[in-house]
Structures are given as structure tokens and as C-alpha cells.
Amino acid sequence: QVQLVESGGGLVQAGGSLRLSCAASGRAFSPYYMGWFRQAPGKEREFVASITWSGGITYYADSVKGRFTISRDNAKNTVYLQMNSLKPEDTAVYYCASVRSIASAAMTQGYNYDYWGQGTQVTVSS
């Protein structure tokens, strides 16, 4: 089992920044692929970003490309999501997720992930 706990959410004005963290415990963190997803009220969960276990390859949704950066520190068992130039449409609950093994093409699909955190609220005011 892997336990994931997100933190760092909050209220920020449009154009501001936030950094989300996701701390993992349980099984060894480093072999796991990690992803960030979000869900706004009344909308389906959507992919935000993902990162391979080594951190060498990252993927982003088009809506956040150039504004968000995913990274990981395997020594700290933590994955991060740096969010800059935030927009009101970024308002959502953000979840981190992990999976032991996954094909690159499948990393954007939430149903491929085995473990999920409880989520952290991000609210961007206009």
C-alpha cells in the first residue's frame, strides 16, 4: 500500500502562484510513477501532469503547459506541482496519484493509477 497526502492548496489571486506537495509513505516511493489530476465542481476529473519514476520525463495537459511544473524528490518521497500564472479556471480540488508501472501513453488516464490522495483545494480568484 502507498499512502499519499497532498498539501499546499489555498486561495490565490489570478496571476499568482502556489506549490502543491504530495508526500508518500508505505512502499518505496522511487519506483512509482506519479500524476496530478484535478476536479472542478460539476466537472469530470482531468489530467494535469505526470512524471516518470526517475523524473526524467514529464507530461502536461495543454491547459497548464508552460505554467505548471511537476517535479519529484525521491529522497523525500515527495512530488511537487509548481503552479504559476494561475487562472480562475484552475480552481479545483487537486489530487496526486501513483502507480507502480504504466505505459507512457496511459499516464494521462486516471483509471490507470492505483493510489490516490485525499485532495487539496485550490481556489483562484479573479
N, C-alpha and C positions, 0 to 999 in steps of 0.2 A: 504493500500500500504506500501511496505517496500522499502526503497532506500538503495543501497549498493555501497560503494565506496572503491575500492582497492588502496593500496599504498605499496611502499617498493620495487618495482621491480628495475631492473638496470642491469648493466654489471658486471660480476664477472668472475674470472678465475676458471678453473676446480679445484675442491677441496675446493673451498671457500664456504661461507655461505651467505644467505640472509634471512630476516624475512619479510614476507608479512603480511599486516594488511587489514582487511575488516571492515569498520565502517558502522553500520546500523543505520538508522533513520526511523521514521514513527511509525509503530505499535510497540508494546512491543517486545523486542528482545528475551527475555529469552525463550518463548515457542517454538522458531523456531529451527529446525534442520538446520545445516549449512554444506556446502560442498565446496571443492575446486576442480576445473576442469582446464584443460589446453588444448590449441590447438596450435600445431606447424604448420608452413606453409605447405600447401598441405596435411595435415593430419586431421583426424576427431578429434573432441573434445573427451578428455578422462578423466576419473575419476582420481583424485589424492588422496583425503582424505575427510572424513566426520566426524561429531561429533554430538552426541545427544544434546538435549536442556540443559541437566544438565551437560554435559561434561563428563559423566561417561563412555561412550562407544565411541570408535573411530574405524574407518575403514581406511585402506590404500590400495592403489594399490600395487601389488607386486614389481613394478619397483621402488617404493620410500620407501618401508618398511625398517625401520632401519636407514633411512637418514632424513626423514621428520617427523615433529611432528605438529599435529593440536591441537589447544587449544582455549579456549574462556574465555572472561571476561564479564560476563553478566552485571556487574555494569558499564562497559564502552561500552556496546553494540558493542563489537569488537571480531572478531575471527582472529586467527593468524595462519600462516603456517611458522614454522621454517624449513628452508631447509639447510642441511649440506651436505658436501661431494658432492657438485654439479658436474654434468657431462654435457658435451656438449649436450647430448640428452635430458636434462631437459629444453633446450631452447624452450620457448613457451610464448604465452600470457596466463596468469593465471587469472581465473575468480572465484569469490566466488558466491555462490548461497544459497538461503534459501527456506525453505518450512515449512508450519505450522504443518503438520502431515505426517508421512511417515513410512512405514514398514521398518524394518531393512534391509530386503533383497532388497529393492528398492533404498537404499541410494546411490548406485553407478551409478544409471542411471540418466543422466542429465535431461531427459524429465519429470522427476517426480518433479523437482523443479519449484517453482513459480516465484521467483525473482532472478535477475542476476545483477551483477555489470558490469562496462564497461571494465574491464580487466586491467592488468598491465603487461608490457613486462619484461620477464626475459631472459637474454642472457648470456650463459656460454661459454667462450672462451677456446679453448684447448691449 
